[in-house]
Amino acid sequence: MSVQPFCLRCDSVLPLEITGNAVVCKLCKLSHSYVDLMNKEIYYRVVFNSRTDEKEDQDDENKEAIGPMTDRKCPQCGNDGMSYTTRQLRGADEGQTVFYLCPVCKYQDNENS
């Protein structure tokens, strides 16, 4: 079998084990004819999002902060809250780097703790 078939009753993936001329679903125990499964054609299509959908998503991101917020004041616009993320960029025995982002003006700052 070149494509993994699915059970017609419970939609689970059928095993590749063939018992005689049949494949038995391990979940619901329904027996499927091996010949019937081999003669099935499977069609699929890939749908990509349009660029307008991406722009709408970006507009949504601008309206709200991504990630946790802290009381840090933005040095550029004076906003009282900035979102932050942390990453371990240096050695394991050194502190982590904290990246700050202002949700209003998108000013970025970092601090090595």
Secondary structure, DSSP 8 states (H G I E B T S, - for coil): --S--B-TTT--B--S--BTTEEE-TTT--EEEHHHHHT-----------HHHHHHHHHHHHHS--S-EE----TTT--S-EEEEEE--S-TTS--EEEEE-TTT--EEEEE-
